[in-house]
Amino acid sequence: MRHLYSFYIAFFNFILPVLGIFSSKLKTFRVARRGVFDVLKSEMANGDRVIWLHAASLGEYEQAVPILEQLRTDYKAHKILLTFFSPSGYEIKKNTPLADVVTYLPLDTQRNAKQFIGIVKPELAIFVKYEFWPNYLYALKKSKVHTVLISGVFRTSQPFFKFYGSWMKKSLEAFNHFFLQNYSSLENLKKLGFDNAIVSGDTRFDRVSRQLSYDNTLPFITEFKKQETLLVCGSTWPEDIDLLADFINSSNQMKTVIAPHKIDKERIEVLQNAITNKSVLYSEYQKGATLDVDVLIIDAIGFLTKIYAYADLAYVGGAAGTTGLHNILEPATFGVPIITGSQISKFPEAQDLRKLAGLFTVSSHEEAHEILNQLVIDKSFREKTGMIAGHFISENTGATQQICDYLKNQTLTA
């Protein structure tokens, strides 16, 4: 079956130029990988001690950041190679100071995998969450490269647990150790016959908890909020605003910051039209507009994490539709009660926090209005809920330390 899989990947690679004529995304996918091996040959020298970390996209990169930071500190003599599968990770983080070389990962053909490992010669390979490429894993095992999975997730919906994907179980033998996010993943992995695993948790908890030690001051938010209760709506999509608009427009007991996920002109105009309360764009404020309004719309990037530090309650977008829930851990680390849409089945951290009553899900205007109104008017309830969210973060830190202790004891020497 691995040969059939390899044939399919090789065939896909062969027809990519044709497919790219009809799809700009596929064209970008192909062109972006052109020249990767030349880059690696120019950047990797004989004798380099290489740590290779692979992240599928930006979300997985965020999980890897605490590990990369620690590797940078502990192993200064090593060269760190960071690879991405998708453009959303590579394009945003291609200049990160946490790696010496950043490239796309070539397609998972047998030839590419053999050539890649032959050039890089990694001393250690780290994969994040659920990136499982059989040919790369086979090449790593054949070359006896110590390989680990961090923040791993195993669900019964994955191919390993299906009749058609059972052959992929063998590729997991490449991993010397699995660091998993939760106990359900541990149980599922045991069903596949692997016991070289521990539940270390999600490294994202370590990253967001560090935000408390940073300077989160934003003078324009201080000026906007004054002494009023502040609702922060982060990473919103149109379907999120559909749930929230009635409450935001009818409430006179709070101020609201909306930081939409997409900030192109057309989407910002649609958002402005949905808000009938007095509002201002951040870009307008920069040009001299007043902040003496009810709603501030952030049509810029890079502010949201610090804005959460000012929030009294937060709505995190993405779960009202099918786009996927955005980061709830950022507001939680500041001890902020959280509201989301109802589509959280693939987000265990949100499910766990909901069970603890630190997060509430809503699926209608009425549900949104009810819980938002309760959180706004009942300070005691709001503070208790926020405390639950904050404790949820502090009690789940420590994954980075466990992983780095293992690497120090089992694989790497400075």
N, C-alpha and C positions, 0 to 999 in steps of 0.2 A: 504493500500500500504506500510506503514511503516513496517508492520509485514512481508510482502513479501520481502522487502529490507533486513530486519534483518535476515530472513531465508537464503537469498542468501549469506550475509556476513558470517553467521555462517557456512554454507556449504563450502564456500571458505576456511574458517579457518580449517575446518575438513579435507579437502583434500590437504591442503598445504604440509604435509609431503610427499605425493605421488608426487605432482607437483615438489617438490624440488629435486627429483631424476633426473628429466629431465632439470631443470633450476637452474643454480648456483645463479642467482639473486633472485629467489623465495626462495631458500634454505636460503640465507642470510637474506631475508625479514622475514622468520619464526624464524630462530635461534636468530636474533637480538632482537626479542620481548620476547624471553624466559626469565623469571625471572624478568620482569619489576615490577610486583606487589610485589615481595620480596624486590626489591630495594626501592620501595615507602614505604613499611611497615617499613623498617629499617631506612629510612631517615626522615619520618614524625612522629612527636610526638604529643601527645594530647596537645592542647593549642597552637600549631604552627599557626601563622597567615600567610596563604599561598596566594601568587599571582601566578596564573598559566598562562603562556603564551605559546600558541601553534603556531608553524610555520611549514609549510609543508616541506620546504627545505632550502637550503642555501640562496636563493634569498629573501625569506620571512623573514628569520632571519636578513638579512642586513637591511630590512625595520624596524624591531623591535629594532635594536640596540639603536637608540636615546631614545626610550621609556624605554628600560631596564636600560640604563645609568642613566636616571632621576629617575626611581624607586629605583635604588640602592642608590642614594643620598638622596631621600626624605623619604624612608620607610625602614630605617635600621633595624627596629624590625621585619620586615616581612621576610619570607623565599620565595625565588623565584624559582618556578619550570618551567623549559623549556622543552617542548616536541617537537619532530620532527616526521614526517611521513616517510621521505626518508633518506637513508644512507648518501647522499651527504651533508646533513645538520648535522646530528648527528656525523658522523665520524670526521668531521673537527672541530666542535664546542663543542664536549662533555666535554672539559675542560675549557670552557669559564668562566672567573671570574665574568661575569654578571649574573650568576645564581648559586643557591646553589645546585640544583639537576637538572641533564640533563638526559632524558630518551627518548626512542621511545614511541610513542603513540600506545597503544594496538588497535587492529582492532575494528571497530565501531559496535560491537555486543551489544545487550541490557545488557547482563551479564557483559561484560567488562566495559561498561560505568557506570553502577551502582556501580560496585566494585571500579573503579577508583575514582569517585566522593566521595564515602564513605570513602576511605583511605585519599585522599588529603584534602577534606573539604575546597575548596578554598574560600577565602573571595572575590576574584575577578578573573574572567576568561577573557583573552584577546586572540582573534583570529586575524590572519593576512591575509589580502587581500581577498582570496576567499576559505578559508578552512571551509566547512560546513559539519559537520558530524551529521546527524539527531539524532542518539541515544545519543551522548554526549550532544547535545543541549537540547534534551528532559530531560535528567538527570539533567542538570544545571537548567533548568526552574523549574523542580519538586522540586529541593533543594533550590530554590529561591536564586541562586548565581548571583550576578550582573555580567553581561556579555557584552562585547563590541567588536566590529569589528574595526580594524584600517587599514588604507590604503586600504579600501574596494573597490572592483570593481564588478559591476553588468553589465553583457552583456546579450542581448536577446538570445544569443546562449546557455546560461546556462539552466539546467533542470527546474528551477523555471518557465521559460517562455514557456515550452513545455507541451503538453497535458499529456505526460507520467510522468512528474516530478512536476506537480502542487501540489501534496501532500506534497512536500518538503517545500512549502511556510510556512507551519505551524511551521516548525522547526526554522524559522527566528524569531518567537515570543520570543525566548529565549534571544534575544539581547535587552538590555536596550537602547543601542545607537549604531548608525552606524557612523563611521568617514570615509568619502569616498574620493577617489582621484579626482573625476571630476564630472561635472554637468550631463553628460550623465548617469552615475551610479545613481545619485540622481533621475533623471527622471524615470529611469527603476525601481528603488526601489519603487517609488510612484505608479507605475502601479501595483505593487504587494500589495498595500494597506498600506505601511509603511511610516510614516512621522517623525519618531524619528531619523532623520539623518541630518548631515551637511556635506558640502564639506570643509574638512580641508586640503586636498592636500596629497601629498606623503611624508612620513617621510624620504625617502631617500635623498630628497633635503637638509634636516637639517643635515644629516650625512655628505654628501659630502662637504657642505659649510664649515664645521669645518676643513676640510683638509687644508684650506688656513692659518689657525693659527698654523699649525704644522711645524716642520722642514722637508722640502722636499728635502734636499740636498743629492745628490748622486755623490760623487767625480768622479766616473768612467764615468758617463754620461757627467759631465762637461768637462772631458778630451776628450771624444769622440766627443762631439758636437763642441767644440771650439766656433767660432763665426758664424757658418753656420746655415742655415735654417734646421730645424729638423722635419721630418715626423715620427710620432710614430704610428705603426700599432699594436693595442692591441687586445688580445683575438682572434687571427685569426685562421681560419680553412683553409683547402686546397682550398676550393672554393673562399675564399677571396684572397688568394695569386694568384689564376688564374686571378683575375681581376687586381691585382696590379703589378704583376711581370714585365710586359712589361715597365711600367712607371719607376719603381724602377731601372730596369736594364739599361734604356736609359738615365736617368737623371744624369747630372753632376753638378746640381745647388743646391744640398741638401745632407744631410745625413739621414739615415733611421734606426730606431730601430724597430725590429719586435719581439713582445712578443706573441708567439703562445699559444693557449689555452691548447694544449696537448704538453708535452715536452719529450715524450718517444723517445728513440734513433732512431727508425725507422722513426717517423714523422719528427724529426729534420733533418735527412738525406734527406728526400724528399724535405723539405723546402730549404736546402742548395743547392740541385741540381737545384731548380727553380731560384735561385739568381746567376746571372753571374757576377755581380759587386763584387769587392773585399770585403769579409765579414769575420767576426770572431764570434765565439760563446762566450758568457759570461764565460762559463766554461774554455775555452781556455785562455781567458784574465786572469783568476785567476791563471793560470799556467805560466803566463809570456808573453803571446802573445800580440802583439801591438794592440792599438786601432786606428792606422793610417789607417783606412779602410773606405769604403763607407757605409757598412751595419753591424749593431751589432744585433745579434740574442740572445735573452734572454732565455736561456735554464735553467731557475730557476724560482721559484715563490716568490711572495712577494714584487716585485719592481714596478709593473706597475703603481700604483697610483702616486708614486713619479716621475716616468719617465714622466708622462703626464705634470708635472709642467715645464718640459723643452721643451715641444712640441711647435712648431709653427703651426702645423696642425696635425690632428689625423684621422686615419681610425679605426673604431671600428667594430670588426668582428661579425660573426654570422648571419647576415641578407642577405648574398649572397646565402645561402642555406636554409636548414630547421632546423638548430640547434637552432635558436633563437638569436636575437640581444643581445649582452652583454651590459655592463653598459656605456651609453653615458654621464651620469651625471658627472662622474669623470673628463674626459677632459673638459667638459663644465664649471665646476666650476673654472678652471684655465683660462677661457676666450680663449679657443682653438676652431677654426672652425673644424667641424666634417664631415666626409664622412662615409657612410655605404652602405651596399648592399640595395636592393630594398624591401626586405621582412620585412616591419615594421608595418603591419596592426594591430598586437596585442601589439604594444608598443606605447601607447598614448603620452608619453613624447617625443619620436622621431618624431611622427607626428606633435606635437605642435611646436617643435623646427624647423622642416622643413618649416612649414607655416611662421615662423618668419624669414626664410632665414639664420638660424644659423647652419643648417645641410643640407647636400646634399646627395641624394641617387643615386647610379649608378648600372646599370645592364649589362654593357658590358665594354670591354677593352677601347673602344673609349670614352665612357662617363667618365670612371675613369681617363683616360689620360687628357681629356679636363678640368675637374674641378680641378684636382690635379695640372696641369700645371698653371692654372690661379691663384690658391692660392699661388703657389711657387713664381711666377714671379711678382705678383701684391701685394706688401706689404700693400698698402692702403686697398684693397679689403679684404685681409687676416685679417687685424686688425679690420676692421669694422664687419666682420663676427664673429670673436672671441668675440668682445664686446657684440654682440647679445646673444651669447651662455652664457657668464658670467652673463649678466643681467637676462637671463632666470632662472638661478639658484637662484640668490638673490631675485627675485620677487616671488618665489614659496616656500620660507622657512616659517616656522611657525607652521607646523602641530603638531610637538611634543609639543609645548607650549599649543596649544588648547586642545590636548588630556589630558595632565597632569593637566591642570587647571580643566578640567571636573572631572577627577578622584579625585582630591583634594576636590572639592566642593560637589561631589555627592556620593562618595563611600568610600574612604579610609581616615583613620586617622593615623597619624604617631605613 
